[in-house]
Amino acid sequence: MSNTKNIVTIDGPSGVGKSTVSRKVAGALGYTYIDTGAMYRAVGLFLDRLGVDVGKPEDLSRCLGDLRLDLRPPVEELGDVCVLLNDEDISDIIRTPEAAMVASRISAIPIVREKLTEMQRLLGVRGNVVAEGRDIGTVVFPAARHKFFLDAEPGERARRRVAQLRERGVEVDEGEVLAMTLERDQNDTEREISPLRQAEDALRIDSTNITIEEVVTKILQKISEKTG
Protein backbone atom coordinates (compact mmCIF):
# COMPACT_ATOMS: atom_id res chain seq x y z
CA MET A 1 0.00 0.00 0.00
CA SER A 2 1.50 3.28 -1.10
CA ASN A 3 1.17 6.54 0.80
CA THR A 4 0.67 4.72 4.09
CA LYS A 5 2.19 7.67 5.91
CA ASN A 6 -0.87 9.64 4.80
CA ILE A 7 -3.39 7.18 6.25
CA VAL A 8 -4.92 7.75 9.70
CA THR A 9 -6.71 4.79 11.30
CA ILE A 10 -9.16 5.20 14.18
CA ASP A 11 -10.47 1.97 15.71
CA GLY A 12 -12.61 1.26 18.73
CA PRO A 13 -15.88 -0.21 20.00
CA SER A 14 -19.37 0.97 19.07
CA GLY A 15 -20.62 4.30 20.36
CA VAL A 16 -17.19 5.64 21.28
CA GLY A 17 -17.42 8.59 18.89
CA LYS A 18 -15.19 7.30 16.09
CA SER A 19 -17.34 8.75 13.31
CA THR A 20 -17.53 12.25 14.76
CA VAL A 21 -13.84 12.29 15.65
CA SER A 22 -12.85 10.95 12.24
CA ARG A 23 -14.92 13.56 10.40
CA LYS A 24 -13.32 16.36 12.42
CA VAL A 25 -9.80 15.01 12.01
CA ALA A 26 -10.31 14.51 8.27
CA GLY A 27 -11.67 18.04 7.97
CA ALA A 28 -8.72 19.53 9.83
CA LEU A 29 -6.22 17.65 7.66
CA GLY A 30 -8.09 18.05 4.39
CA TYR A 31 -8.29 14.26 4.07
CA THR A 32 -11.07 11.97 2.85
CA TYR A 33 -13.13 10.23 5.55
CA ILE A 34 -13.91 6.51 5.12
CA ASP A 35 -16.80 5.30 7.30
CA THR A 36 -16.30 1.52 7.26
CA GLY A 37 -19.04 0.96 9.83
CA ALA A 38 -21.56 2.42 7.40
CA MET A 39 -20.29 0.01 4.76
CA TYR A 40 -21.03 -3.02 6.97
CA ARG A 41 -24.45 -1.64 7.86
CA ALA A 42 -25.19 -1.23 4.16
CA VAL A 43 -24.18 -4.82 3.41
CA GLY A 44 -26.36 -6.03 6.28
CA LEU A 45 -29.35 -4.19 4.80
CA PHE A 46 -28.51 -5.51 1.32
CA LEU A 47 -28.42 -9.15 2.45
CA ASP A 48 -31.50 -8.79 4.65
CA ARG A 49 -33.55 -7.39 1.79
CA LEU A 50 -32.53 -10.28 -0.42
CA GLY A 51 -33.31 -12.83 2.29
CA VAL A 52 -29.90 -14.44 1.76
CA ASP A 53 -28.95 -17.43 3.89
CA VAL A 54 -25.65 -16.16 5.30
CA GLY A 55 -24.72 -19.73 6.17
CA LYS A 56 -24.31 -20.56 2.48
CA PRO A 57 -21.02 -19.10 1.14
CA GLU A 58 -21.99 -19.76 -2.48
CA ASP A 59 -25.17 -17.68 -2.12
CA LEU A 60 -23.26 -14.89 -0.38
CA SER A 61 -20.58 -14.84 -3.04
CA ARG A 62 -23.14 -14.56 -5.83
CA CYS A 63 -25.06 -11.75 -4.13
CA LEU A 64 -21.99 -9.75 -3.14
CA GLY A 65 -21.00 -9.69 -6.78
CA ASP A 66 -24.04 -7.46 -7.38
CA LEU A 67 -23.18 -5.10 -4.51
CA ARG A 68 -22.32 -1.50 -5.33
CA LEU A 69 -21.48 0.92 -2.53
CA ASP A 70 -20.69 4.59 -2.83
CA LEU A 71 -19.68 6.86 0.06
CA ARG A 72 -20.23 10.58 -0.44
CA PRO A 73 -19.53 13.62 1.74
CA PRO A 74 -22.29 14.48 4.22
CA VAL A 75 -24.86 17.12 3.33
CA GLU A 76 -24.15 18.94 6.58
CA GLU A 77 -20.59 19.80 7.56
CA LEU A 78 -20.41 17.26 10.41
CA GLY A 79 -23.28 15.01 9.40
CA ASP A 80 -23.07 11.32 8.65
CA VAL A 81 -21.51 10.15 5.40
CA CYS A 82 -24.07 9.64 2.62
CA VAL A 83 -24.27 5.97 1.68
CA LEU A 84 -25.60 4.80 -1.68
CA LEU A 85 -26.49 1.12 -2.04
CA ASN A 86 -26.87 0.27 -5.73
CA ASP A 87 -27.68 3.96 -6.34
CA GLU A 88 -30.26 4.18 -3.49
CA ASP A 89 -29.58 6.61 -0.66
CA ILE A 90 -29.85 4.50 2.51
CA SER A 91 -28.07 6.94 4.82
CA ASP A 92 -30.96 7.28 7.30
CA ILE A 93 -32.12 3.66 7.11
CA ILE A 94 -28.83 2.24 8.41
CA ARG A 95 -28.41 4.63 11.36
CA THR A 96 -30.36 2.58 13.91
CA PRO A 97 -29.28 0.29 16.79
CA GLU A 98 -30.88 -2.64 14.96
CA ALA A 99 -28.82 -1.97 11.83
CA ALA A 100 -25.71 -1.81 14.00
CA MET A 101 -26.46 -5.25 15.46
CA VAL A 102 -26.95 -6.72 11.99
CA ALA A 103 -23.64 -5.17 10.91
CA SER A 104 -21.89 -6.73 13.89
CA ARG A 105 -23.20 -10.19 12.99
CA ILE A 106 -22.43 -10.12 9.28
CA SER A 107 -18.98 -8.63 9.91
CA ALA A 108 -17.97 -11.99 11.38
CA ILE A 109 -18.52 -13.71 8.00
CA PRO A 110 -15.17 -14.18 6.21
CA ILE A 111 -16.40 -13.58 2.66
CA VAL A 112 -18.10 -10.34 3.72
CA ARG A 113 -14.96 -9.06 5.44
CA GLU A 114 -12.83 -10.00 2.43
CA LYS A 115 -15.16 -8.10 0.10
CA LEU A 116 -15.26 -4.95 2.20
CA THR A 117 -11.57 -5.02 3.09
CA GLU A 118 -10.83 -5.02 -0.64
CA MET A 119 -13.21 -2.09 -1.19
CA GLN A 120 -11.71 -0.15 1.73
CA ARG A 121 -8.16 -0.63 0.49
CA LEU A 122 -9.17 0.64 -2.93
CA LEU A 123 -10.62 3.76 -1.29
CA GLY A 124 -7.35 4.34 0.55
CA VAL A 125 -4.91 3.53 -2.24
CA ARG A 126 -4.14 7.19 -2.97
CA GLY A 127 -3.55 8.05 0.68
CA ASN A 128 -4.73 11.18 2.48
CA VAL A 129 -7.58 9.34 4.21
CA VAL A 130 -8.94 8.96 7.73
CA ALA A 131 -10.54 5.53 8.10
CA GLU A 132 -12.44 4.30 11.15
CA GLY A 133 -13.79 0.93 12.19
CA ARG A 134 -12.87 -2.21 14.14
CA ASP A 135 -9.84 -3.62 12.29
CA ILE A 136 -8.57 -0.69 10.24
CA GLY A 137 -5.19 -0.40 11.95
CA THR A 138 -4.73 -4.14 12.40
CA VAL A 139 -5.98 -5.62 9.11
CA VAL A 140 -7.08 -3.09 6.48
CA PHE A 141 -4.16 -0.63 6.74
CA PRO A 142 -1.61 -2.31 9.03
CA ALA A 143 1.22 -0.14 7.66
CA ALA A 144 -0.57 3.16 8.33
CA ARG A 145 1.70 5.64 10.05
CA HIS A 146 -0.93 7.20 12.32
CA LYS A 147 -3.00 4.78 14.38
CA PHE A 148 -5.42 5.47 17.20
CA PHE A 149 -7.73 3.37 19.37
CA LEU A 150 -10.65 5.14 21.03
CA ASP A 151 -12.37 3.68 24.07
CA ALA A 152 -14.90 4.66 26.74
CA GLU A 153 -16.97 2.98 29.44
CA PRO A 154 -19.99 1.05 28.01
CA GLY A 155 -22.49 3.09 30.02
CA GLU A 156 -21.11 6.34 28.67
CA ARG A 157 -21.11 5.02 25.11
CA ALA A 158 -24.75 3.95 25.45
CA ARG A 159 -25.70 7.35 26.90
CA ARG A 160 -24.08 9.15 23.96
CA ARG A 161 -25.81 6.90 21.45
CA VAL A 162 -29.21 7.52 23.06
CA ALA A 163 -28.63 11.29 22.98
CA GLN A 164 -27.61 11.11 19.31
CA LEU A 165 -30.71 9.14 18.33
CA ARG A 166 -33.06 11.37 20.31
CA GLU A 167 -31.62 14.41 18.56
CA ARG A 168 -32.84 12.80 15.34
CA GLY A 169 -36.28 12.26 16.80
CA VAL A 170 -35.80 8.53 17.42
CA GLU A 171 -37.08 7.48 20.85
CA VAL A 172 -35.09 4.60 22.36
CA ASP A 173 -34.74 2.92 25.73
CA GLU A 174 -31.33 3.55 27.33
CA GLY A 175 -31.32 0.13 29.01
CA GLU A 176 -31.89 -1.61 25.68
CA VAL A 177 -29.18 0.43 23.99
CA LEU A 178 -26.74 -0.48 26.78
CA ALA A 179 -27.61 -4.17 26.38
CA MET A 180 -27.02 -3.91 22.62
CA THR A 181 -23.72 -2.12 23.26
CA LEU A 182 -22.49 -4.89 25.55
CA GLU A 183 -23.64 -7.61 23.14
CA ARG A 184 -21.93 -5.90 20.23
CA ASP A 185 -18.72 -5.54 22.26
CA GLN A 186 -18.78 -9.28 22.89
CA ASN A 187 -19.49 -10.08 19.23
CA ASP A 188 -16.75 -7.79 17.99
CA THR A 189 -14.03 -8.92 20.40
CA GLU A 190 -14.74 -12.66 20.31
CA ARG A 191 -15.26 -13.26 16.58
CA GLU A 192 -12.63 -15.43 14.91
CA ILE A 193 -12.12 -13.19 11.87
CA SER A 194 -10.48 -9.79 12.51
CA PRO A 195 -11.64 -9.31 16.11
CA LEU A 196 -11.70 -5.85 17.63
CA ARG A 197 -8.34 -5.19 19.25
CA GLN A 198 -5.87 -2.38 19.62
CA ALA A 199 -2.93 -2.38 17.21
CA GLU A 200 0.38 -2.56 19.04
CA ASP A 201 1.48 0.74 17.55
CA ALA A 202 -1.81 2.57 18.12
CA LEU A 203 -2.28 5.32 20.68
CA ARG A 204 -5.18 4.51 23.03
CA ILE A 205 -7.41 7.42 24.05
CA ASP A 206 -10.07 6.96 26.73
CA SER A 207 -12.84 9.46 26.01
CA THR A 208 -15.07 8.61 28.98
CA ASN A 209 -14.38 11.89 30.74
CA ILE A 210 -13.19 14.14 27.93
CA THR A 211 -14.95 15.89 25.08
CA ILE A 212 -14.87 15.08 21.38
CA GLU A 213 -12.90 18.28 20.80
CA GLU A 214 -10.26 17.18 23.30
CA VAL A 215 -9.96 13.79 21.57
CA VAL A 216 -9.54 15.49 18.19
CA THR A 217 -6.89 17.81 19.62
CA LYS A 218 -4.92 14.86 21.02
CA ILE A 219 -5.01 13.08 17.66
CA LEU A 220 -3.98 16.14 15.65
CA GLN A 221 -1.15 16.88 18.09
CA LYS A 222 0.18 13.32 17.78
CA ILE A 223 0.02 13.45 13.98
CA SER A 224 1.83 16.79 14.01
CA GLU A 225 4.56 15.37 16.26
CA LYS A 226 5.11 12.42 13.94
CA THR A 227 5.17 14.47 10.75
CA GLY A 228 7.55 16.96 12.34
Secondary structure, 3 states (H helix, E strand, C coil): CCCHHHEEEEECCCCCCHHHHHHHHHHHHCCEEEEHHHHHHHHHHHHHHHCCCCCCHHHHHHHHCCCCEEEECCCCCCCCCEEEECCEECCCCCCCHHHHHHHHHHCCCHHHHHHHHHHHHHHHCCCCEEEEECCHHHHHCCCCCEEEEEECCHHHHHHHHHHHHHHCCCCCCHHHHHHHHHHHHHHHHHCCCCCCCCCCCCEEEECCCCCHHHHHHHHHHHHHHHHC
